[in-house]
Amino acid sequence: MIRDSDFDPRAHQAVDLWAMACEELESARNTPSHPWSHVCFNTHGLEGPHARILVLRDVDPLPMCLTFFTDARSRKVQELDFDRRSGCLIYDVSRRIQLQLQGATTIMTDQIEVARYCSLLTPAQRKLYFSPQPPGSPWNAYLDSMPTEEAAQRAVVPENFRVIRFTAQSAELLFVLPEDNVRFRFERDDNGWNGLRIVP
Ligand SMILES: Cc1cc2nc3c(=O)[nH]c(=O)nc-3n(C[C@H](O)[C@H](O)[C@H](O)COP(=O)(O)O)c2cc1C
């Protein structure tokens, strides 16, 4: 497969490479040991671009939607309110594969779906969403009002829990081989994804 040490992207059509990349993303979701499970998620803010790592929670390969969890009060959510355009970057260090995705992100409003995703949180993760102090607040203020273990046990969706869904419109896949760089661009239209090998 695409991550095998002897995989040669030059022997494959763009359409097959895209299908393999989708499969790899699907196997990375909720699997922290998988190198594609930690995505660099990029937004536009009023003060310029911002990037941060998010855990990949779900993948819908056909429209190429990536799902993440975050806090409603975080800077990224405010930035998405300002500009939905966003980007995702994945780099597989051991195989030297880069996947770049450009698109837009929405905040999930379907509360049944949100509750289903919320059930994936560990107690330690749940606790963070009950913090009265927003992410980015001074630590001392947090110390005075830390969320309790009891809060984490509550069988409700934390008020500040958000599911954000990124949908890609275009993508690039780059393989850094010892003797060559192999690069493909992919675009989405009404019929699905089309790929083309491009000059690296
Ligand atoms: C390994 C790792 C995994 C992370 N996973 C998440 C995550 O799934 N959701 C999240 O909101 N922040 C996650 N973070 C923290 C973010 O990178 C970031 O620091 C935080 O969300 C605040 O970002 P913002 O101020 O740009 O909104 C993770 C950080 C690391 C290093």
The ligand as a MOL file (V3000), in Angstrom:
LIG
                    3D

  0  0  0     0  0            999 V3000
M  V30 BEGIN CTAB
M  V30 COUNTS 31 33 0 0 0
M  V30 BEGIN ATOM
M  V30 1 C -0.7200 15.7930 19.6260 0
M  V30 2 C -1.7140 16.9270 19.7590 0
M  V30 3 C -3.0530 16.6800 19.5630 0
M  V30 4 C -3.9790 17.7150 19.6920 0
M  V30 5 N -5.2920 17.4630 19.4410 0
M  V30 6 C -6.1910 18.4720 19.5230 0
M  V30 7 C -7.5550 18.2600 19.1600 0
M  V30 8 O -7.9610 17.1750 18.7100 0
M  V30 9 N -8.4140 19.3030 19.2990 0
M  V30 10 C -7.9990 20.5410 19.7280 0
M  V30 11 O -8.8260 21.4480 19.8140 0
M  V30 12 N -6.7190 20.7750 20.0480 0
M  V30 13 C -5.7990 19.7800 19.9510 0
M  V30 14 N -4.4840 20.0140 20.2500 0
M  V30 15 C -4.1040 21.3730 20.7320 0
M  V30 16 C -4.0170 22.3180 19.5280 0
M  V30 17 O -2.8510 22.0430 18.7790 0
M  V30 18 C -4.0070 23.8000 19.9560 0
M  V30 19 O -2.9340 24.0590 20.8180 0
M  V30 20 C -5.3120 24.1910 20.6560 0
M  V30 21 O -6.4370 23.5800 20.0460 0
M  V30 22 C -5.4910 25.7020 20.6460 0
M  V30 23 O -5.5260 26.1180 19.2960 0
M  V30 24 P -6.0870 27.5480 18.8320 0
M  V30 25 O -5.7510 28.5320 19.9280 0
M  V30 26 O -5.3240 27.8520 17.5880 0
M  V30 27 O -7.5420 27.4110 18.6050 0
M  V30 28 C -3.5420 19.0140 20.0610 0
M  V30 29 C -2.1740 19.2580 20.2150 0
M  V30 30 C -1.2780 18.2350 20.0480 0
M  V30 31 C 0.1910 18.5530 20.2050 0
M  V30 END ATOM
M  V30 BEGIN BOND
M  V30 1 1 1 2
M  V30 2 1 2 3
M  V30 3 2 2 30
M  V30 4 2 3 4
M  V30 5 1 4 5
M  V30 6 1 4 28
M  V30 7 2 5 6
M  V30 8 1 6 7
M  V30 9 1 6 13
M  V30 10 2 7 8
M  V30 11 1 7 9
M  V30 12 1 9 10
M  V30 13 2 10 11
M  V30 14 1 10 12
M  V30 15 2 12 13
M  V30 16 1 13 14
M  V30 17 1 14 15
M  V30 18 1 14 28
M  V30 19 1 15 16
M  V30 20 1 16 17
M  V30 21 1 16 18
M  V30 22 1 18 19
M  V30 23 1 18 20
M  V30 24 1 20 21
M  V30 25 1 20 22
M  V30 26 1 22 23
M  V30 27 1 23 24
M  V30 28 2 24 25
M  V30 29 1 24 26
M  V30 30 1 24 27
M  V30 31 2 28 29
M  V30 32 1 29 30
M  V30 33 1 30 31
M  V30 END BOND
M  V30 END CTAB
M  END
